[in-house]
Amino acid sequence: MLRASLVAACAVTTVALPTQTFEPPTILKANDSPIGHVLNGRERYYPSPALHDVDGDGVKDLVIGDLFGNLTWCRGGKDGWGEEKTLNGADGKPLKFNNW
């Protein structure tokens, strides 16, 4: 009797989830130049974009980090993204977060 109630309590219900679809990848560009792919003449590995208001103007900017810990950003605006620049700290030096 106890065994039967334990089996009944452990029964799993299968739930059908809706099929998810995703848009195809998009190359991010500032004007006609791709951003986030090359830094200092070298290809960036695993560029990872995020949105954050870097300059405090109330508009989200694009921040891009990569596998080597480099950070760049592009100012956001009504017409798209501005030029990609190195993200610097308060001391004026480039911010870098090493993964190694």
N, C-alpha and C positions, 0 to 999 in steps of 0.2 A: 504494500500500500504506500509506504513512504517512498519507495523507488519510483512508482508511477507518478506521484505528485512532483518529485524532483525532476523527472523527465519533462513533465508538462510545464514546469516553471522555467526550464531552460530552452523551451521551444523558441526558434528564431522566426520572426516575421520578415518576409522579403518585401521590400518597398521598391517600386519602380520609380527611378529618377528620370526627369526629362533629359532628353539629349541636349548636350551643350555644343554650341558652335562658336568658333572664334574667327575674327577677321584675319586675313593674311597679314604677315609682318609688313611693317612700313619702315622705310628708311627715313630717319629724321633728318631734316635739312634746315639750314639757315640760308635764306635766299635759295640758290641752286646748289650749294655746297653741302655734302653729307656731314653730319656732326656725330661725334662719339666713336668714330672708327679708327682715326689716326691721331697720335699725339707725339709731337717732336719727331716727326718722320717715321715713327714706328707704329705698327698695327697694335691696336689695343685688344687685349683678350677679355672676353666676357664683359663688354660695356653694359652697365646697369643704370638706366635712367630713373630718376625720381623727380617729383615736383615739389618745390619748396620756394617760398618767397625770400630769396637771398638778400635782396637790396631793400626790403621793407617798404616797397611802393604799393603793396596790396595786390600785386599780380604775381601768380605763380611763375617761377623760373625753372628751367630744366637743369638739374644737377646730374652729372654722369660720373660714376666711379668705375674702376676696372679691377682686374685681378691683381695688378701690381700696386694698388692703393692710390692711384692718381685720381684727382678730382678736378673736373672742369665744370663750367656752368655757362648757360646761355640765357640772356635776359628774355623774359616772356613779354609779349605785347599783343595788341589786337591784330597785327599783321603776321604773327608767327614768332619765330625765335631769332634772337640776335646772334652776333658772332660768338663762337665758342672761345672761352677764356679760361685760364688756370684759376682755380678757386684758391685765394690767398687768405691767410689768417690775419689777425690784428697786427702782427709784426711785419706784414708784407711778404712773408715767405709762403711758397705754395704749400697747401695742406696735403698731407699724404698719410694714408692709413695702410701700412704694410700688412699683407695677409700671411707672411712667412714667419 
